[in-house]
Amino acid sequence: MMITDPVGVFVILAGVVFLAVWLETKHKLFRALGAALVGILIGMVLSNAGLLPDQSPTYDFLMGPGISVGIALILLSVDVKSIMQAGPTMLAAFLIGAVGTALGAIVGALTLANSVGPETWKLAGQYTGTYTGGGVNFAALGRAFDTSSNMFTAATAADVIVTAFWMATCLAVPLLLGRKGKRDDHANPANGDRPATLEQSLYSSVRAVPLSHTAALVTIAVGSVWASEFLGAVIPFLPDVLWLTTIVLLLAQIPAIKGLVGSAMWGNYLLLLFLASNGARSVIANIVSVGPAVFYFALITVAIHGIVIFGVGRLVRIDPATLAVASQANVGGAGSAMALAGARGYTDQLLPGVAVGLMGYAVGNYTGFAVASLMRGVLGA
């Protein structure tokens, strides 16, 4: 029986997060995978088994205000000095990933043109855009190309599924390749080990968390989200997430706010809920009626992106954590990059990740138009 009531869906997702964190503390295998990846996988199983819907107001909340508050709470624990040297490397990784995305879309279009049909060039542009800077570009390019509603819906479903799979992949790849660099890992988060860059751990607080501190954190985080949305409406050429990052970053430098305990832990919890909901939205059956070619198109694009960013990135000695966050900035946008960085404890990559993610909003539209125009000429559409 499918649970559709928004409160019920939230309860299930909360249970998924609890189970994922519990499994991480009890078993070495799940500790290696991490609670974030386990939560995504459990969410996918529940939705594809028909227990959770692929659309819900709960998901909308977590993908909107929920993740925004989580980002704010995580940013309140970031030391600006720790990320100053990560910017150029992150930018290089992001650009490598963008090139990989464009190559992937071109290969996908050439391979699947007969199966996808006359709108292949449109999907090439849309997938280039969305896997360079996130879903905002997908919608913008789709409207610009006047993609048919059926194709747009199928491509959106494929994008959601592939993006969720790629988030899981990016959570796992740094563990497989091994992180190298100056940053310290929390070797066993279940035991309360904390990264050197965090005042509070993502899994527990170094000190007791007073109610007054939690109340202050909620006020600051929610207030920052509200202020960023207000400023985004008044000054629309700057996106909300940029306002949010700026506001919270400035507040985080105030000594009284630095002394608040528990921000990273509460922010991490919201990120885990967001990731579990991302998995629950990935219902494979949504694209079956249209045909698998659209899904294969998205998969080829992201697969080649992954080969290029991790292959070339490692050849030029960029560490796996930076590559993973940059890849998420490409494929999922700034929010996904920050979610991955927060979930894995790469707090020195939070601001560089959101910086290149924001750049992807503009770059993705340009590269999407370029690839679409190229493929339209090559395919004679």
Residue pairs with C-beta under 8 A, 6 or more apart in sequence:
1 51
2 50
2 51
2 52
2 53
3 9
3 12
3 51
3 52
3 53
4 53
4 56
6 56
6 57
6 58
6 61
7 58
9 52
9 53
9 56
9 58
9 59
9 280
10 58
12 46
12 51
12 52
13 43
13 58
13 62
13 273
13 276
13 277
13 280
14 273
16 39
16 42
16 43
16 46
16 276
17 35
17 39
17 269
17 272
17 273
17 276
19 38
19 42
20 30
20 35
20 36
20 38
20 39
20 42
20 272
20 276
21 35
21 203
21 272
23 30
23 35
23 38
24 30
24 31
24 33
24 34
24 35
24 38
24 189
24 190
25 31
25 190
30 38
31 188
31 190
32 175
33 171
33 172
33 175
34 171
34 172
34 175
34 343
34 344
35 272
35 343
36 171
36 271
36 272
36 275
36 340
36 343
36 344
37 168
37 171
37 172
39 272
39 275
39 276
39 279
40 164
40 167
40 168
40 171
40 275
40 276
40 278
40 279
41 168
41 279
42 276
42 279
43 52
43 275
43 276
43 277
43 278
43 279
43 280
43 282
44 164
44 279
44 280
44 282
46 52
46 280
47 53
47 54
47 279
47 280
47 281
47 282
47 283
48 282
48 283
48 284
48 285
52 280
53 280
54 280
54 281
54 282
54 283
54 286
55 281
56 280
58 277
59 277
59 280
59 281
62 270
62 273
62 274
62 277
63 274
63 277
63 278
65 225
66 270
66 273
66 274
67 270
67 271
67 274
67 335
67 339
68 225
68 228
68 240
68 241
68 244
69 221
69 222
69 225
69 267
69 270
70 267
70 268
70 269
70 270
70 271
70 273
70 274
70 339
70 342
71 241
71 244
71 245
71 248
71 267
71 335
71 338
71 339
71 342
72 220
72 221
72 222
72 224
72 225
72 244
72 248
72 267
73 217
73 221
73 263
73 264
73 266
73 267
73 270
74 263
74 264
74 267
74 268
74 271
74 338
74 342
74 347
74 350
75 244
75 245
75 248
75 249
75 252
75 267
75 350
75 351
76 217
76 220
76 221
76 248
76 251
76 252
76 257
76 260
76 263
76 264
76 267
77 198
77 199
77 200
77 252
77 263
77 264
77 267
77 347
78 197
78 249
78 252
78 347
78 350
78 351
79 197
79 199
79 347
80 249
80 252
80 253
80 351
82 197
82 347
82 348
83 348
83 349
83 350
83 351
83 352
86 322
86 348
86 349
86 352
87 352
87 355
89 318
89 319
89 322
89 352
90 322
90 325
90 326
90 349
90 352
90 353
90 355
90 356
91 352
91 355
91 356
92 316
92 318
93 309
93 313
93 318
93 322
93 323
93 325
93 326
93 327
93 356
94 326
94 329
94 330
94 356
94 359
94 360
96 308
96 309
96 312
96 313
96 316
96 326
97 132
97 305
97 308
97 309
97 323
97 326
97 327
97 329
97 330
97 331
98 132
98 330
98 360
98 363
98 364
98 367
99 308
100 304
100 305
100 306
100 307
100 308
100 309
100 312
101 127
101 128
101 131
101 132
101 301
101 302
101 304
101 305
101 330
101 331
101 367
102 128
102 132
102 367
102 370
102 371
103 304
103 305
103 308
104 127
104 131
104 300
104 301
104 302
104 303
104 304
104 305
104 308
105 124
105 125
105 127
105 128
105 131
105 301
105 371
105 375
106 124
106 371
106 374
106 375
107 300
107 301
107 304
108 124
108 127
108 296
108 297
108 298
108 300
108 301
108 304
109 116
109 120
109 121
109 123
109 124
109 297
109 375
109 378
109 379
110 375
110 378
111 300
112 120
112 293
112 296
112 297
112 300
113 120
113 379
115 291
115 293
115 296
116 123
116 293
116 294
116 297
118 381
119 147
119 148
119 151
119 381
120 297
120 375
120 379
120 381
121 372
121 375
121 376
121 379
121 381
122 141
122 142
122 145
122 147
122 151
122 372
123 147
123 151
123 155
123 294
123 297
124 371
124 372
124 375
125 141
125 145
125 368
125 369
125 371
125 372
125 373
125 375
126 137
126 138
126 141
126 142
126 145
126 147
126 155
126 368
126 372
127 138
127 155
127 159
127 297
127 298
127 301
128 301
128 364
128 367
128 368
128 370
128 371
128 372
129 137
129 138
129 140
129 141
129 364
129 365
129 367
129 368
130 137
130 138
130 141
130 159
130 331
130 364
130 368
131 301
131 302
131 305
131 330
131 331
131 364
132 330
132 360
132 363
132 364
132 367
132 368
133 329
133 330
133 333
133 357
133 359
133 360
133 361
133 362
133 363
133 364
133 365
134 329
134 331
134 332
134 333
134 334
134 335
134 336
134 357
134 360
134 361
134 364
135 159
135 163
135 332
135 333
136 333
136 361
137 360
137 361
137 364
137 365
137 368
138 155
138 156
138 159
140 365
141 365
141 368
141 369
141 372
142 152
142 155
144 369
145 372
147 155
150 290
151 290
151 294
153 290
154 286
154 287
154 290
154 291
154 294
155 294
155 297
155 298
157 283
157 286
157 287
157 295
158 287
158 294
158 295
158 297
158 298
158 299
159 298
160 281
160 282
161 282
161 283
161 284
161 286
161 287
161 295
161 298
162 295
162 298
162 299
162 302
163 278
163 302
163 331
163 332
163 336
164 278
164 279
164 281
164 282
165 282
166 302
166 306
166 327
166 328
166 331
166 332
167 275
167 278
167 328
167 331
167 332
167 336
167 339
167 340
168 279
169 306
170 324
170 325
170 327
170 328
170 340
171 324
171 340
171 343
171 344
173 310
173 320
173 323
173 324
174 320
174 321
174 323
174 324
174 344
177 310
177 314
177 320
178 320
179 185
179 319
179 320
179 321
180 319
180 320
181 319
181 321
181 322
183 195
183 196
183 197
183 321
183 346
183 348
184 195
184 196
184 197
185 195
185 345
186 193
186 194
186 195
186 201
186 202
186 203
186 345
187 193
189 201
189 202
189 203
189 345
190 203
192 201
192 203
192 204
193 201
194 200
194 201
194 202
194 204
194 206
195 201
195 202
195 345
195 347
197 347
197 348
198 264
198 345
198 347
199 206
199 258
199 261
199 263
199 264
200 206
200 261
200 262
200 263
200 264
200 265
201 264
201 265
202 264
202 265
202 267
202 268
202 342
202 343
202 345
203 265
203 268
204 265
205 261
205 262
205 265
206 261
207 261
208 261
209 261
209 262
209 265
210 261
213 260
213 261
213 262
214 262
214 266
216 257
216 260
217 260
217 262
217 263
217 266
220 248
220 251
220 257
220 260
221 248
221 263
221 267
224 244
224 247
224 248
224 251
225 244
227 243
227 247
228 240
228 241
228 243
228 244
228 247
229 240
231 238
231 240
231 243
232 238
232 239
232 240
232 243
239 358
239 361
241 334
241 335
241 354
241 357
241 358
242 358
245 351
245 354
249 351
251 257
252 258
264 342
264 347
267 342
268 342
268 343
271 339
271 342
271 343
272 343
274 339
275 339
275 343
287 294
287 295
302 331
305 327
305 330
305 331
306 327
309 323
309 326
309 327
309 330
310 320
310 323
310 327
313 322
313 323
313 326
314 320
314 323
321 344
321 346
321 349
322 349
322 352
324 340
324 344
325 337
325 340
325 341
325 346
325 349
325 352
325 353
326 337
326 353
326 356
328 336
328 337
328 339
328 340
328 353
329 336
329 337
329 353
329 354
329 356
329 357
329 360
330 360
332 339
333 357
333 360
333 361
334 353
334 354
334 357
334 358
334 360
335 357
336 357
337 349
337 353
337 354
337 356
337 357
338 350
338 353
338 354
338 357
340 346
340 353
341 347
341 349
341 350
341 353
342 350
375 381
